[in-house]
Amino acid sequence: MTATDRSLELINTAAHAAADKLAHDVIAYDVSDVLSITDAFLLASAPSDRQVKAIVDEIEERLLKELGAKPVRREGDREARWVLLDYVDIVVHVQHSEERVFYALERLWKDCPEIELPEDAKATRGKAEEHAKLKAAEAADEPAGEW
């Protein structure tokens, strides 16, 4: 079994929305062969809680406006460290970068086929690593404060 056309449409719209809000490392997996509860997962991350929330809000808004889809469940909203949007056909995971590294969902689903995403979503690959290097360089350039 493979992801339905509706699932792919939802995934692509959600991926566009995530990319528009500068999500990092957007990737999607067809999990229909191993899970009976959904067809696909979309994973995205961001370096701040505020950005995680902005990405989630944009995905929700775009899926409702463009495809008439509302999530049946939304979890993790309060802390905005890992927000899950369940659309039945797809499940969207937007994680803070630290949670993304710690939980490594890609490892869990690595045997599932990756879903081809739009170019803007593919362009987000490696952004988390770039961001981490930039932050490390900034931290190294800051003089140690003398108290």
Solvent accessible surface area in square Angstrom, and as a share of the most:
residue,aa,sasa,rsa
1,M,161,0.72
2,T,102,0.59
3,A,11,0.09
4,T,63,0.36
5,D,122,0.63
6,R,92,0.33
7,S,0,0.00
8,L,60,0.30
9,E,79,0.35
10,L,3,0.02
11,I,0,0.00
12,N,50,0.26
13,T,15,0.09
14,A,0,0.00
15,A,0,0.00
16,H,68,0.30
17,A,0,0.00
18,A,0,0.00
19,A,12,0.09
20,D,80,0.42
21,K,80,0.34
22,L,130,0.65
23,A,2,0.01
24,H,18,0.08
25,D,30,0.15
26,V,0,0.00
27,I,19,0.10
28,A,0,0.00
29,Y,14,0.05
30,D,15,0.08
31,V,0,0.00
32,S,10,0.06
33,D,99,0.51
34,V,91,0.52
35,L,45,0.22
36,S,119,0.77
37,I,132,0.67
38,T,7,0.04
39,D,15,0.08
40,A,0,0.00
41,F,17,0.07
42,L,0,0.00
43,L,0,0.00
44,A,0,0.00
45,S,1,0.00
46,A,0,0.00
47,P,39,0.24
48,S,46,0.30
49,D,55,0.28
50,R,206,0.75
51,Q,38,0.17
52,V,0,0.00
53,K,85,0.36
54,A,38,0.29
55,I,0,0.00
56,V,0,0.00
57,D,58,0.30
58,E,31,0.14
59,I,0,0.00
60,E,37,0.17
61,E,108,0.48
62,R,48,0.17
63,L,0,0.00
64,L,88,0.44
65,K,163,0.69
66,E,96,0.43
67,L,37,0.18
68,G,57,0.55
69,A,10,0.08
70,K,143,0.60
71,P,32,0.20
72,V,104,0.60
73,R,116,0.42
74,R,70,0.26
75,E,81,0.36
76,G,32,0.31
77,D,58,0.30
78,R,223,0.81
79,E,108,0.48
80,A,7,0.06
81,R,68,0.25
82,W,70,0.25
83,V,0,0.00
84,L,31,0.15
85,L,0,0.00
86,D,20,0.11
87,Y,13,0.05
88,V,79,0.45
89,D,47,0.25
90,I,0,0.00
91,V,12,0.07
92,V,0,0.00
93,H,14,0.06
94,V,0,0.00
95,Q,0,0.00
96,H,16,0.07
97,S,24,0.16
98,E,108,0.49
99,E,34,0.15
100,R,20,0.07
101,V,120,0.69
102,F,153,0.64
103,Y,103,0.39
104,A,17,0.13
105,L,12,0.06
106,E,51,0.23
107,R,163,0.60
108,L,122,0.61
109,W,44,0.16
110,K,139,0.59
111,D,131,0.68
112,C,15,0.09
113,P,80,0.50
114,E,93,0.42
115,I,17,0.09
116,E,125,0.56
117,L,8,0.04
118,P,28,0.17
119,E,126,0.57
120,D,53,0.28
121,A,0,0.00
122,K,64,0.27
123,A,67,0.52
124,T,9,0.05
125,R,90,0.33
126,G,33,0.31
127,K,81,0.34
128,A,26,0.20
129,E,105,0.47
130,E,101,0.45
131,H,45,0.20
132,A,62,0.48
133,K,129,0.55
134,L,106,0.53
135,K,108,0.46
136,A,63,0.49
137,A,53,0.41
138,E,78,0.35
139,A,66,0.51
140,A,86,0.66
141,D,118,0.61
142,E,118,0.53
143,P,122,0.77
144,A,98,0.76
145,G,57,0.55
146,E,174,0.78
147,W,286,1.00
